Every structure is written in C-alpha cells, then in structure tokens.
Amino acid sequence: MLREKLAEYAHEAWSRWMRYLFSKSIVNSDGSVTIPASLVKRWARQMNTDYLMLLNSEQQSDILEADKMLSIMNANHTAA
C-alpha cells in the first residue's frame, strides 16, 4: 500500500511539474514546445547544484516535497 501511495505521489508531482513547465513554455505551430532560455538557464543551474548549495527558497521547495512524502508515510504507518 505504501509503495502505491508513493508511486501515486510521484506521478502527481511529475504531472504538476509538467503542467508548470508547459505553462511557462511556448507551444509552436508544429506542436513542439520551446522553453524560454532564462528558464533553461535557471533549471540547469538548479539541477547541477547540490541541495546544500541551493538558494534557501529552492531548498524550501524541496522541503515541502519531502514533507508531502513524509505525510504519506506517516499516514500509512498510522493506518497499519
């Protein structure tokens, strides 16, 4: 059950990210999508930066995601 709940969360997190990514991108006439260069630069920096070296606001975003995962695990532990 915990495995499925975490998998469901992973899919929801991915779906949320994709909606955000597409909302910030330009849809081209052929259906392809262009990510603005400023966002590519920012996201490339973030993905190549160790967690402890991220800006505080970026760390906070990751902490919120960790809290969501912990909530799922704690709910599963309580239900068991």
mmCIF file of the N, C-alpha and C atoms, coordinates in Angstrom:
data_MODEL
# 
_entry.id   MODEL 
# 
loop_
_atom_site.group_PDB 
_atom_site.id 
_atom_site.type_symbol 
_atom_site.label_atom_id 
_atom_site.label_alt_id 
_atom_site.label_comp_id 
_atom_site.label_asym_id 
_atom_site.label_entity_id 
_atom_site.label_seq_id 
_atom_site.pdbx_PDB_ins_code 
_atom_site.Cartn_x 
_atom_site.Cartn_y 
_atom_site.Cartn_z 
_atom_site.occupancy 
_atom_site.B_iso_or_equiv 
_atom_site.pdbx_formal_charge 
_atom_site.auth_seq_id 
_atom_site.auth_comp_id 
_atom_site.auth_asym_id 
_atom_site.auth_atom_id 
_atom_site.pdbx_PDB_model_num 
ATOM 1   N N  . MET A 1 1  ? 0.825  -1.198 0.000   1.00 0.00 ? 1  MET A N  1 
ATOM 2   C CA . MET A 1 1  ? 0.000  0.000  0.000   1.00 0.00 ? 1  MET A CA 1 
ATOM 3   C C  . MET A 1 1  ? 0.873  1.268  0.000   1.00 0.00 ? 1  MET A C  1 
ATOM 4   N N  . LEU A 1 2  ? 1.909  1.303  0.845   1.00 0.00 ? 2  LEU A N  1 
ATOM 5   C CA . LEU A 1 2  ? 2.787  2.475  0.887   1.00 0.00 ? 2  LEU A CA 1 
ATOM 6   C C  . LEU A 1 2  ? 3.451  2.682  -0.464  1.00 0.00 ? 2  LEU A C  1 
ATOM 7   N N  . ARG A 1 3  ? 3.896  1.593  -1.071  1.00 0.00 ? 3  ARG A N  1 
ATOM 8   C CA . ARG A 1 3  ? 4.550  1.700  -2.379  1.00 0.00 ? 3  ARG A CA 1 
ATOM 9   C C  . ARG A 1 3  ? 3.630  2.361  -3.396  1.00 0.00 ? 3  ARG A C  1 
ATOM 10  N N  . GLU A 1 4  ? 2.360  1.952  -3.425  1.00 0.00 ? 4  GLU A N  1 
ATOM 11  C CA . GLU A 1 4  ? 1.402  2.509  -4.376  1.00 0.00 ? 4  GLU A CA 1 
ATOM 12  C C  . GLU A 1 4  ? 1.111  3.980  -4.069  1.00 0.00 ? 4  GLU A C  1 
ATOM 13  N N  . LYS A 1 5  ? 1.005  4.315  -2.781  1.00 0.00 ? 5  LYS A N  1 
ATOM 14  C CA . LYS A 1 5  ? 0.754  5.711  -2.399  1.00 0.00 ? 5  LYS A CA 1 
ATOM 15  C C  . LYS A 1 5  ? 1.924  6.601  -2.810  1.00 0.00 ? 5  LYS A C  1 
ATOM 16  N N  . LEU A 1 6  ? 3.144  6.121  -2.613  1.00 0.00 ? 6  LEU A N  1 
ATOM 17  C CA . LEU A 1 6  ? 4.318  6.899  -3.026  1.00 0.00 ? 6  LEU A CA 1 
ATOM 18  C C  . LEU A 1 6  ? 4.402  6.990  -4.545  1.00 0.00 ? 6  LEU A C  1 
ATOM 19  N N  . ALA A 1 7  ? 4.049  5.922  -5.241  1.00 0.00 ? 7  ALA A N  1 
ATOM 20  C CA . ALA A 1 7  ? 4.028  5.957  -6.708  1.00 0.00 ? 7  ALA A CA 1 
ATOM 21  C C  . ALA A 1 7  ? 2.972  6.949  -7.199  1.00 0.00 ? 7  ALA A C  1 
ATOM 22  N N  . GLU A 1 8  ? 1.812  6.960  -6.539  1.00 0.00 ? 8  GLU A N  1 
ATOM 23  C CA . GLU A 1 8  ? 0.760  7.921  -6.887  1.00 0.00 ? 8  GLU A CA 1 
ATOM 24  C C  . GLU A 1 8  ? 1.262  9.347  -6.678  1.00 0.00 ? 8  GLU A C  1 
ATOM 25  N N  . TYR A 1 9  ? 1.940  9.575  -5.548  1.00 0.00 ? 9  TYR A N  1 
ATOM 26  C CA . TYR A 1 9  ? 2.504  10.895 -5.289  1.00 0.00 ? 9  TYR A CA 1 
ATOM 27  C C  . TYR A 1 9  ? 3.541  11.270 -6.349  1.00 0.00 ? 9  TYR A C  1 
ATOM 28  N N  . ALA A 1 10 ? 4.408  10.327 -6.705  1.00 0.00 ? 10 ALA A N  1 
ATOM 29  C CA . ALA A 1 10 ? 5.437  10.599 -7.717  1.00 0.00 ? 10 ALA A CA 1 
ATOM 30  C C  . ALA A 1 10 ? 4.786  11.020 -9.028  1.00 0.00 ? 10 ALA A C  1 
ATOM 31  N N  . HIS A 1 11 ? 3.708  10.339 -9.400  1.00 0.00 ? 11 HIS A N  1 
ATOM 32  C CA . HIS A 1 11 ? 3.018  10.703 -10.639 1.00 0.00 ? 11 HIS A CA 1 
ATOM 33  C C  . HIS A 1 11 ? 2.369  12.090 -10.519 1.00 0.00 ? 11 HIS A C  1 
ATOM 34  N N  . GLU A 1 12 ? 1.744  12.362 -9.381  1.00 0.00 ? 12 GLU A N  1 
ATOM 35  C CA . GLU A 1 12 ? 1.130  13.677 -9.174  1.00 0.00 ? 12 GLU A CA 1 
ATOM 36  C C  . GLU A 1 12 ? 2.181  14.784 -9.213  1.00 0.00 ? 12 GLU A C  1 
ATOM 37  N N  . ALA A 1 13 ? 3.338  14.546 -8.593  1.00 0.00 ? 13 ALA A N  1 
ATOM 38  C CA . ALA A 1 13 ? 4.411  15.548 -8.585  1.00 0.00 ? 13 ALA A CA 1 
ATOM 39  C C  . ALA A 1 13 ? 4.924  15.777 -10.004 1.00 0.00 ? 13 ALA A C  1 
ATOM 40  N N  . TRP A 1 14 ? 5.098  14.689 -10.759 1.00 0.00 ? 14 TRP A N  1 
ATOM 41  C CA . TRP A 1 14 ? 5.552  14.804 -12.142 1.00 0.00 ? 14 TRP A CA 1 
ATOM 42  C C  . TRP A 1 14 ? 4.513  15.552 -12.981 1.00 0.00 ? 14 TRP A C  1 
ATOM 43  N N  . SER A 1 15 ? 3.242  15.201 -12.814 1.00 0.00 ? 15 SER A N  1 
ATOM 44  C CA . SER A 1 15 ? 2.173  15.865 -13.569 1.00 0.00 ? 15 SER A CA 1 
ATOM 45  C C  . SER A 1 15 ? 2.116  17.352 -13.248 1.00 0.00 ? 15 SER A C  1 
ATOM 46  N N  . ARG A 1 16 ? 2.266  17.687 -11.972 1.00 0.00 ? 16 ARG A N  1 
ATOM 47  C CA . ARG A 1 16 ? 2.267  19.096 -11.541 1.00 0.00 ? 16 ARG A CA 1 
ATOM 48  C C  . ARG A 1 16 ? 3.432  19.838 -12.198 1.00 0.00 ? 16 ARG A C  1 
ATOM 49  N N  . TRP A 1 17 ? 4.606  19.203 -12.208 1.00 0.00 ? 17 TRP A N  1 
ATOM 50  C CA . TRP A 1 17 ? 5.778  19.820 -12.831 1.00 0.00 ? 17 TRP A CA 1 
ATOM 51  C C  . TRP A 1 17 ? 5.555  20.028 -14.337 1.00 0.00 ? 17 TRP A C  1 
ATOM 52  N N  . MET A 1 18 ? 5.004  19.025 -14.999 1.00 0.00 ? 18 MET A N  1 
ATOM 53  C CA . MET A 1 18 ? 4.787  19.136 -16.444 1.00 0.00 ? 18 MET A CA 1 
ATOM 54  C C  . MET A 1 18 ? 3.783  20.240 -16.763 1.00 0.00 ? 18 MET A C  1 
ATOM 55  N N  . ARG A 1 19 ? 2.710  20.354 -15.969 1.00 0.00 ? 19 ARG A N  1 
ATOM 56  C CA . ARG A 1 19 ? 1.753  21.451 -16.186 1.00 0.00 ? 19 ARG A CA 1 
ATOM 57  C C  . ARG A 1 19 ? 2.458  22.793 -16.021 1.00 0.00 ? 19 ARG A C  1 
ATOM 58  N N  . TYR A 1 20 ? 3.304  22.901 -14.996 1.00 0.00 ? 20 TYR A N  1 
ATOM 59  C CA . TYR A 1 20 ? 4.049  24.137 -14.774 1.00 0.00 ? 20 TYR A CA 1 
ATOM 60  C C  . TYR A 1 20 ? 4.998  24.418 -15.939 1.00 0.00 ? 20 TYR A C  1 
ATOM 61  N N  . LEU A 1 21 ? 5.739  23.397 -16.347 1.00 0.00 ? 21 LEU A N  1 
ATOM 62  C CA . LEU A 1 21 ? 6.687  23.546 -17.457 1.00 0.00 ? 21 LEU A CA 1 
ATOM 63  C C  . LEU A 1 21 ? 5.980  24.023 -18.719 1.00 0.00 ? 21 LEU A C  1 
ATOM 64  N N  . PHE A 1 22 ? 4.877  23.372 -19.074 1.00 0.00 ? 22 PHE A N  1 
ATOM 65  C CA . PHE A 1 22 ? 4.137  23.766 -20.281 1.00 0.00 ? 22 PHE A CA 1 
ATOM 66  C C  . PHE A 1 22 ? 3.531  25.159 -20.132 1.00 0.00 ? 22 PHE A C  1 
ATOM 67  N N  . SER A 1 23 ? 3.130  25.533 -18.921 1.00 0.00 ? 23 SER A N  1 
ATOM 68  C CA . SER A 1 23 ? 2.546  26.867 -18.729 1.00 0.00 ? 23 SER A CA 1 
ATOM 69  C C  . SER A 1 23 ? 3.586  27.969 -18.928 1.00 0.00 ? 23 SER A C  1 
ATOM 70  N N  . LYS A 1 24 ? 4.853  27.647 -18.737 1.00 0.00 ? 24 LYS A N  1 
ATOM 71  C CA . LYS A 1 24 ? 5.940  28.616 -18.893 1.00 0.00 ? 24 LYS A CA 1 
ATOM 72  C C  . LYS A 1 24 ? 6.577  28.572 -20.279 1.00 0.00 ? 24 LYS A C  1 
ATOM 73  N N  . SER A 1 25 ? 6.184  27.589 -21.079 1.00 0.00 ? 25 SER A N  1 
ATOM 74  C CA . SER A 1 25 ? 6.802  27.379 -22.388 1.00 0.00 ? 25 SER A CA 1 
ATOM 75  C C  . SER A 1 25 ? 5.931  27.914 -23.518 1.00 0.00 ? 25 SER A C  1 
ATOM 76  N N  . ILE A 1 26 ? 6.503  27.945 -24.693 1.00 0.00 ? 26 ILE A N  1 
ATOM 77  C CA . ILE A 1 26 ? 5.814  28.422 -25.896 1.00 0.00 ? 26 ILE A CA 1 
ATOM 78  C C  . ILE A 1 26 ? 5.477  27.215 -26.753 1.00 0.00 ? 26 ILE A C  1 
ATOM 79  N N  . VAL A 1 27 ? 4.184  27.073 -27.082 1.00 0.00 ? 27 VAL A N  1 
ATOM 80  C CA . VAL A 1 27 ? 3.773  25.985 -27.965 1.00 0.00 ? 27 VAL A CA 1 
ATOM 81  C C  . VAL A 1 27 ? 3.933  26.475 -29.403 1.00 0.00 ? 27 VAL A C  1 
ATOM 82  N N  . ASN A 1 28 ? 4.722  25.750 -30.177 1.00 0.00 ? 28 ASN A N  1 
ATOM 83  C CA . ASN A 1 28 ? 4.988  26.113 -31.567 1.00 0.00 ? 28 ASN A CA 1 
ATOM 84  C C  . ASN A 1 28 ? 3.892  25.576 -32.480 1.00 0.00 ? 28 ASN A C  1 
ATOM 85  N N  . SER A 1 29 ? 3.824  26.103 -33.685 1.00 0.00 ? 29 SER A N  1 
ATOM 86  C CA . SER A 1 29 ? 2.763  25.717 -34.622 1.00 0.00 ? 29 SER A CA 1 
ATOM 87  C C  . SER A 1 29 ? 2.788  24.232 -34.968 1.00 0.00 ? 29 SER A C  1 
ATOM 88  N N  . ASP A 1 30 ? 3.944  23.580 -34.871 1.00 0.00 ? 30 ASP A N  1 
ATOM 89  C CA . ASP A 1 30 ? 4.035  22.150 -35.184 1.00 0.00 ? 30 ASP A CA 1 
ATOM 90  C C  . ASP A 1 30 ? 3.750  21.267 -33.970 1.00 0.00 ? 30 ASP A C  1 
ATOM 91  N N  . GLY A 1 31 ? 3.388  21.883 -32.827 1.00 0.00 ? 31 GLY A N  1 
ATOM 92  C CA . GLY A 1 31 ? 3.071  21.128 -31.629 1.00 0.00 ? 31 GLY A CA 1 
ATOM 93  C C  . GLY A 1 31 ? 4.250  20.938 -30.687 1.00 0.00 ? 31 GLY A C  1 
ATOM 94  N N  . SER A 1 32 ? 5.439  21.259 -31.138 1.00 0.00 ? 32 SER A N  1 
ATOM 95  C CA . SER A 1 32 ? 6.591  21.176 -30.241 1.00 0.00 ? 32 SER A CA 1 
ATOM 96  C C  . SER A 1 32 ? 6.523  22.346 -29.250 1.00 0.00 ? 32 SER A C  1 
ATOM 97  N N  . VAL A 1 33 ? 7.362  22.272 -28.236 1.00 0.00 ? 33 VAL A N  1 
ATOM 98  C CA . VAL A 1 33 ? 7.344  23.272 -27.174 1.00 0.00 ? 33 VAL A CA 1 
ATOM 99  C C  . VAL A 1 33 ? 8.748  23.843 -27.007 1.00 0.00 ? 33 VAL A C  1 
ATOM 100 N N  . THR A 1 34 ? 8.828  25.156 -26.833 1.00 0.00 ? 34 THR A N  1 
ATOM 101 C CA . THR A 1 34 ? 10.098 25.828 -26.606 1.00 0.00 ? 34 THR A CA 1 
ATOM 102 C C  . THR A 1 34 ? 10.111 26.372 -25.190 1.00 0.00 ? 34 THR A C  1 
ATOM 103 N N  . ILE A 1 35 ? 11.140 26.001 -24.433 1.00 0.00 ? 35 ILE A N  1 
ATOM 104 C CA . ILE A 1 35 ? 11.315 26.514 -23.076 1.00 0.00 ? 35 ILE A CA 1 
ATOM 105 C C  . ILE A 1 35 ? 12.126 27.801 -23.177 1.00 0.00 ? 35 ILE A C  1 
ATOM 106 N N  . PRO A 1 36 ? 11.658 28.885 -22.568 1.00 0.00 ? 36 PRO A N  1 
ATOM 107 C CA . PRO A 1 36 ? 12.422 30.134 -22.610 1.00 0.00 ? 36 PRO A CA 1 
ATOM 108 C C  . PRO A 1 36 ? 13.846 29.940 -22.072 1.00 0.00 ? 36 PRO A C  1 
ATOM 109 N N  . ALA A 1 37 ? 14.796 30.595 -22.709 1.00 0.00 ? 37 ALA A N  1 
ATOM 110 C CA . ALA A 1 37 ? 16.213 30.439 -22.362 1.00 0.00 ? 37 ALA A CA 1 
ATOM 111 C C  . ALA A 1 37 ? 16.486 30.772 -20.900 1.00 0.00 ? 37 ALA A C  1 
ATOM 112 N N  . SER A 1 38 ? 15.805 31.770 -20.364 1.00 0.00 ? 38 SER A N  1 
ATOM 113 C CA . SER A 1 38 ? 16.032 32.143 -18.963 1.00 0.00 ? 38 SER A CA 1 
ATOM 114 C C  . SER A 1 38 ? 15.673 30.999 -18.018 1.00 0.00 ? 38 SER A C  1 
ATOM 115 N N  . LEU A 1 39 ? 14.618 30.254 -18.349 1.00 0.00 ? 39 LEU A N  1 
ATOM 116 C CA . LEU A 1 39 ? 14.217 29.128 -17.506 1.00 0.00 ? 39 LEU A CA 1 
ATOM 117 C C  . LEU A 1 39 ? 15.164 27.945 -17.689 1.00 0.00 ? 39 LEU A C  1 
ATOM 118 N N  . VAL A 1 40 ? 15.617 27.722 -18.918 1.00 0.00 ? 40 VAL A N  1 
ATOM 119 C CA . VAL A 1 40 ? 16.596 26.659 -19.153 1.00 0.00 ? 40 VAL A CA 1 
ATOM 120 C C  . VAL A 1 40 ? 17.846 26.928 -18.322 1.00 0.00 ? 40 VAL A C  1 
ATOM 121 N N  . LYS A 1 41 ? 18.300 28.169 -18.335 1.00 0.00 ? 41 LYS A N  1 
ATOM 122 C CA . LYS A 1 41 ? 19.498 28.536 -17.564 1.00 0.00 ? 41 LYS A CA 1 
ATOM 123 C C  . LYS A 1 41 ? 19.277 28.299 -16.068 1.00 0.00 ? 41 LYS A C  1 
ATOM 124 N N  . ARG A 1 42 ? 18.131 28.745 -15.559 1.00 0.00 ? 42 ARG A N  1 
ATOM 125 C CA . ARG A 1 42 ? 17.831 28.597 -14.129 1.00 0.00 ? 42 ARG A CA 1 
ATOM 126 C C  . ARG A 1 42 ? 17.731 27.130 -13.736 1.00 0.00 ? 42 ARG A C  1 
ATOM 127 N N  . TRP A 1 43 ? 16.966 26.352 -14.494 1.00 0.00 ? 43 TRP A N  1 
ATOM 128 C CA . TRP A 1 43 ? 16.752 24.952 -14.156 1.00 0.00 ? 43 TRP A CA 1 
ATOM 129 C C  . TRP A 1 43 ? 18.030 24.129 -14.335 1.00 0.00 ? 43 TRP A C  1 
ATOM 130 N N  . ALA A 1 44 ? 18.843 24.483 -15.314 1.00 0.00 ? 44 ALA A N  1 
ATOM 131 C CA . ALA A 1 44 ? 20.122 23.786 -15.491 1.00 0.00 ? 44 ALA A CA 1 
ATOM 132 C C  . ALA A 1 44 ? 21.025 24.049 -14.293 1.00 0.00 ? 44 ALA A C  1 
ATOM 133 N N  . ARG A 1 45 ? 21.036 25.294 -13.818 1.00 0.00 ? 45 ARG A N  1 
ATOM 134 C CA . ARG A 1 45 ? 21.829 25.620 -12.628 1.00 0.00 ? 45 ARG A CA 1 
ATOM 135 C C  . ARG A 1 45 ? 21.333 24.814 -11.436 1.00 0.00 ? 45 ARG A C  1 
ATOM 136 N N  . GLN A 1 46 ? 20.012 24.771 -11.249 1.00 0.00 ? 46 GLN A N  1 
ATOM 137 C CA . GLN A 1 46 ? 19.457 24.051 -10.105 1.00 0.00 ? 46 GLN A CA 1 
ATOM 138 C C  . GLN A 1 46 ? 19.769 22.556 -10.173 1.00 0.00 ? 46 GLN A C  1 
ATOM 139 N N  . MET A 1 47 ? 19.625 21.952 -11.345 1.00 0.00 ? 47 MET A N  1 
ATOM 140 C CA . MET A 1 47 ? 19.838 20.503 -11.425 1.00 0.00 ? 47 MET A CA 1 
ATOM 141 C C  . MET A 1 47 ? 21.311 20.138 -11.273 1.00 0.00 ? 47 MET A C  1 
ATOM 142 N N  . ASN A 1 48 ? 22.204 21.087 -11.495 1.00 0.00 ? 48 ASN A N  1 
ATOM 143 C CA . ASN A 1 48 ? 23.639 20.840 -11.360 1.00 0.00 ? 48 ASN A CA 1 
ATOM 144 C C  . ASN A 1 48 ? 24.206 21.359 -10.039 1.00 0.00 ? 48 ASN A C  1 
ATOM 145 N N  . THR A 1 49 ? 23.309 21.722 -9.122  1.00 0.00 ? 49 THR A N  1 
ATOM 146 C CA . THR A 1 49 ? 23.716 22.258 -7.820  1.00 0.00 ? 49 THR A CA 1 
ATOM 147 C C  . THR A 1 49 ? 23.324 21.276 -6.726  1.00 0.00 ? 49 THR A C  1 
ATOM 148 N N  . ASP A 1 50 ? 24.251 20.964 -5.850  1.00 0.00 ? 50 ASP A N  1 
ATOM 149 C CA . ASP A 1 50 ? 23.933 20.125 -4.705  1.00 0.00 ? 50 ASP A CA 1 
ATOM 150 C C  . ASP A 1 50 ? 22.889 20.830 -3.843  1.00 0.00 ? 50 ASP A C  1 
ATOM 151 N N  . TYR A 1 51 ? 22.055 20.031 -3.184  1.00 0.00 ? 51 TYR A N  1 
ATOM 152 C CA . TYR A 1 51 ? 20.978 20.575 -2.359  1.00 0.00 ? 51 TYR A CA 1 
ATOM 153 C C  . TYR A 1 51 ? 21.472 21.641 -1.382  1.00 0.00 ? 51 TYR A C  1 
ATOM 154 N N  . LEU A 1 52 ? 22.566 21.368 -0.673  1.00 0.00 ? 52 LEU A N  1 
ATOM 155 C CA . LEU A 1 52 ? 23.056 22.300 0.344   1.00 0.00 ? 52 LEU A CA 1 
ATOM 156 C C  . LEU A 1 52 ? 23.551 23.617 -0.243  1.00 0.00 ? 52 LEU A C  1 
ATOM 157 N N  . MET A 1 53 ? 23.799 23.640 -1.551  1.00 0.00 ? 53 MET A N  1 
ATOM 158 C CA . MET A 1 53 ? 24.276 24.860 -2.203  1.00 0.00 ? 53 MET A CA 1 
ATOM 159 C C  . MET A 1 53 ? 23.142 25.639 -2.885  1.00 0.00 ? 53 MET A C  1 
ATOM 160 N N  . LEU A 1 54 ? 21.919 25.102 -2.849  1.00 0.00 ? 54 LEU A N  1 
ATOM 161 C CA . LEU A 1 54 ? 20.778 25.804 -3.436  1.00 0.00 ? 54 LEU A CA 1 
ATOM 162 C C  . LEU A 1 54 ? 20.435 27.039 -2.614  1.00 0.00 ? 54 LEU A C  1 
ATOM 163 N N  . LEU A 1 55 ? 19.743 27.975 -3.249  1.00 0.00 ? 55 LEU A N  1 
ATOM 164 C CA . LEU A 1 55 ? 19.220 29.123 -2.515  1.00 0.00 ? 55 LEU A CA 1 
ATOM 165 C C  . LEU A 1 55 ? 18.230 28.620 -1.472  1.00 0.00 ? 55 LEU A C  1 
ATOM 166 N N  . ASN A 1 56 ? 18.063 29.362 -0.401  1.00 0.00 ? 56 ASN A N  1 
ATOM 167 C CA . ASN A 1 56 ? 17.144 28.975 0.657   1.00 0.00 ? 56 ASN A CA 1 
ATOM 168 C C  . ASN A 1 56 ? 15.743 28.715 0.107   1.00 0.00 ? 56 ASN A C  1 
ATOM 169 N N  . SER A 1 57 ? 15.261 29.574 -0.772  1.00 0.00 ? 57 SER A N  1 
ATOM 170 C CA . SER A 1 57 ? 13.915 29.403 -1.335  1.00 0.00 ? 57 SER A CA 1 
ATOM 171 C C  . SER A 1 57 ? 13.812 28.111 -2.139  1.00 0.00 ? 57 SER A C  1 
ATOM 172 N N  . GLU A 1 58 ? 14.892 27.731 -2.807  1.00 0.00 ? 58 GLU A N  1 
ATOM 173 C CA . GLU A 1 58 ? 14.903 26.483 -3.572  1.00 0.00 ? 58 GLU A CA 1 
ATOM 174 C C  . GLU A 1 58 ? 14.914 25.281 -2.627  1.00 0.00 ? 58 GLU A C  1 
ATOM 175 N N  . GLN A 1 59 ? 15.655 25.387 -1.543  1.00 0.00 ? 59 GLN A N  1 
ATOM 176 C CA . GLN A 1 59 ? 15.650 24.323 -0.542  1.00 0.00 ? 59 GLN A CA 1 
ATOM 177 C C  . GLN A 1 59 ? 14.262 24.178 0.069   1.00 0.00 ? 59 GLN A C  1 
ATOM 178 N N  . GLN A 1 60 ? 13.607 25.292 0.320   1.00 0.00 ? 60 GLN A N  1 
ATOM 179 C CA . GLN A 1 60 ? 12.270 25.246 0.913   1.00 0.00 ? 60 GLN A CA 1 
ATOM 180 C C  . GLN A 1 60 ? 11.287 24.505 0.009   1.00 0.00 ? 60 GLN A C  1 
ATOM 181 N N  . SER A 1 61 ? 11.415 24.695 -1.280  1.00 0.00 ? 61 SER A N  1 
ATOM 182 C CA . SER A 1 61 ? 10.562 23.979 -2.224  1.00 0.00 ? 61 SER A CA 1 
ATOM 183 C C  . SER A 1 61 ? 10.780 22.479 -2.102  1.00 0.00 ? 61 SER A C  1 
ATOM 184 N N  . ASP A 1 62 ? 12.034 22.053 -1.987  1.00 0.00 ? 62 ASP A N  1 
ATOM 185 C CA . ASP A 1 62 ? 12.346 20.627 -1.825  1.00 0.00 ? 62 ASP A CA 1 
ATOM 186 C C  . ASP A 1 62 ? 11.867 20.105 -0.474  1.00 0.00 ? 62 ASP A C  1 
ATOM 187 N N  . ILE A 1 63 ? 11.949 20.932 0.557   1.00 0.00 ? 63 ILE A N  1 
ATOM 188 C CA . ILE A 1 63 ? 11.470 20.527 1.879   1.00 0.00 ? 63 ILE A CA 1 
ATOM 189 C C  . ILE A 1 63 ? 9.959  20.303 1.855   1.00 0.00 ? 63 ILE A C  1 
ATOM 190 N N  . LEU A 1 64 ? 9.233  21.153 1.158   1.00 0.00 ? 64 LEU A N  1 
ATOM 191 C CA . LEU A 1 64 ? 7.783  20.952 1.033   1.00 0.00 ? 64 LEU A CA 1 
ATOM 192 C C  . LEU A 1 64 ? 7.469  19.622 0.360   1.00 0.00 ? 64 LEU A C  1 
ATOM 193 N N  . GLU A 1 65 ? 8.247  19.268 -0.658  1.00 0.00 ? 65 GLU A N  1 
ATOM 194 C CA . GLU A 1 65 ? 8.053  17.975 -1.326  1.00 0.00 ? 65 GLU A CA 1 
ATOM 195 C C  . GLU A 1 65 ? 8.363  16.830 -0.362  1.00 0.00 ? 65 GLU A C  1 
ATOM 196 N N  . ALA A 1 66 ? 9.431  16.961 0.418   1.00 0.00 ? 66 ALA A N  1 
ATOM 197 C CA . ALA A 1 66 ? 9.782  15.932 1.396   1.00 0.00 ? 66 ALA A CA 1 
ATOM 198 C C  . ALA A 1 66 ? 8.677  15.802 2.442   1.00 0.00 ? 66 ALA A C  1 
ATOM 199 N N  . ASP A 1 67 ? 8.107  16.929 2.861   1.00 0.00 ? 67 ASP A N  1 
ATOM 200 C CA . ASP A 1 67 ? 7.016  16.895 3.841   1.00 0.00 ? 67 ASP A CA 1 
ATOM 201 C C  . ASP A 1 67 ? 5.809  16.140 3.297   1.00 0.00 ? 67 ASP A C  1 
ATOM 202 N N  . LYS A 1 68 ? 5.517  16.306 2.027   1.00 0.00 ? 68 LYS A N  1 
ATOM 203 C CA . LYS A 1 68 ? 4.400  15.581 1.418   1.00 0.00 ? 68 LYS A CA 1 
ATOM 204 C C  . LYS A 1 68 ? 4.668  14.074 1.439   1.00 0.00 ? 68 LYS A C  1 
ATOM 205 N N  . MET A 1 69 ? 5.905  13.680 1.131   1.00 0.00 ? 69 MET A N  1 
ATOM 206 C CA . MET A 1 69 ? 6.250  12.254 1.166   1.00 0.00 ? 69 MET A CA 1 
ATOM 207 C C  . MET A 1 69 ? 6.175  11.710 2.593   1.00 0.00 ? 69 MET A C  1 
ATOM 208 N N  . LEU A 1 70 ? 6.675  12.477 3.548   1.00 0.00 ? 70 LEU A N  1 
ATOM 209 C CA . LEU A 1 70 ? 6.609  12.044 4.947   1.00 0.00 ? 70 LEU A CA 1 
ATOM 210 C C  . LEU A 1 70 ? 5.165  11.908 5.416   1.00 0.00 ? 70 LEU A C  1 
ATOM 211 N N  . SER A 1 71 ? 4.306  12.802 4.968   1.00 0.00 ? 71 SER A N  1 
ATOM 212 C CA . SER A 1 71 ? 2.900  12.737 5.319   1.00 0.00 ? 71 SER A CA 1 
ATOM 213 C C  . SER A 1 71 ? 2.278  11.426 4.827   1.00 0.00 ? 71 SER A C  1 
ATOM 214 N N  . ILE A 1 72 ? 2.618  11.044 3.619   1.00 0.00 ? 72 ILE A N  1 
ATOM 215 C CA . ILE A 1 72 ? 2.118  9.769  3.063   1.00 0.00 ? 72 ILE A CA 1 
ATOM 216 C C  . ILE A 1 72 ? 2.631  8.608  3.911   1.00 0.00 ? 72 ILE A C  1 
ATOM 217 N N  . MET A 1 73 ? 3.907  8.622  4.233   1.00 0.00 ? 73 MET A N  1 
ATOM 218 C CA . MET A 1 73 ? 4.489  7.529  5.017   1.00 0.00 ? 73 MET A CA 1 
ATOM 219 C C  . MET A 1 73 ? 3.912  7.485  6.434   1.00 0.00 ? 73 MET A C  1 
ATOM 220 N N  . ASN A 1 74 ? 3.725  8.656  7.043   1.00 0.00 ? 74 ASN A N  1 
ATOM 221 C CA . ASN A 1 74 ? 3.161  8.701  8.391   1.00 0.00 ? 74 ASN A CA 1 
ATOM 222 C C  . ASN A 1 74 ? 1.720  8.222  8.401   1.00 0.00 ? 74 ASN A C  1 
ATOM 223 N N  . ALA A 1 75 ? 0.944  8.597  7.397   1.00 0.00 ? 75 ALA A N  1 
ATOM 224 C CA . ALA A 1 75 ? -0.454 8.142  7.299   1.00 0.00 ? 75 ALA A CA 1 
ATOM 225 C C  . ALA A 1 75 ? -0.498 6.630  7.131   1.00 0.00 ? 75 ALA A C  1 
ATOM 226 N N  . ASN A 1 76 ? 0.440  6.091  6.368   1.00 0.00 ? 76 ASN A N  1 
ATOM 227 C CA . ASN A 1 76 ? 0.494  4.641  6.174   1.00 0.00 ? 76 ASN A CA 1 
ATOM 228 C C  . ASN A 1 76 ? 0.876  3.939  7.480   1.00 0.00 ? 76 ASN A C  1 
ATOM 229 N N  . HIS A 1 77 ? 1.809  4.537  8.214   1.00 0.00 ? 77 HIS A N  1 
ATOM 230 C CA . HIS A 1 77 ? 2.255  3.944  9.487   1.00 0.00 ? 77 HIS A CA 1 
ATOM 231 C C  . HIS A 1 77 ? 1.115  3.973  10.504  1.00 0.00 ? 77 HIS A C  1 
ATOM 232 N N  . THR A 1 78 ? 0.366  5.066  10.553  1.00 0.00 ? 78 THR A N  1 
ATOM 233 C CA . THR A 1 78 ? -0.752 5.205  11.480  1.00 0.00 ? 78 THR A CA 1 
ATOM 234 C C  . THR A 1 78 ? -1.861 4.214  11.159  1.00 0.00 ? 78 THR A C  1 
ATOM 235 N N  . ALA A 1 79 ? -2.089 3.982  9.864   1.00 0.00 ? 79 ALA A N  1 
ATOM 236 C CA . ALA A 1 79 ? -3.148 3.080  9.432   1.00 0.00 ? 79 ALA A CA 1 
ATOM 237 C C  . ALA A 1 79 ? -2.781 1.620  9.654   1.00 0.00 ? 79 ALA A C  1 
ATOM 238 N N  . ALA A 1 80 ? -1.501 1.339  9.765   1.00 0.00 ? 80 ALA A N  1 
ATOM 239 C CA . ALA A 1 80 ? -1.050 -0.070 9.892   1.00 0.00 ? 80 ALA A CA 1 
ATOM 240 C C  . ALA A 1 80 ? -1.305 -0.643 11.269  1.00 0.00 ? 80 ALA A C  1 
# 
